[in-house]
Amino acid sequence: MDIIETIKEQITVNTVLLYMKGSPNAPQCGFSSKASQAVMACGEKFAYVDILQNPEIRANLPKYANWPTFPQLWVGGELVGGSDIVAEMFDKGELQTLIKDATQKADA
């Protein structure tokens, strides 16, 4: 399977997916830390991919997503955005609603 197919599958299979540097409990950069904290605070289960451990994903996801930086949050197969967007949406209460709605739809 080529790397773009792998990325597409990850985004399809995981309702809430965070591509980040490190893991939610051990982020490797401040932006990834900020994004993962916001997603964890939403209280729903989510998947993550450590791009530092997956250099092919790190190299190809920005082209696929048309988004140059990490982290990248995907919800319901759609790119939400990076750290600043995720934090802003969380502060407004929008991220919680988006993630809750997507996970409920996926579980239905």
Order of alpha helices (4+ residues) and beta strands (2+ residues): alpha-beta-beta-beta-alpha-beta-alpha-beta-beta-alpha-alpha
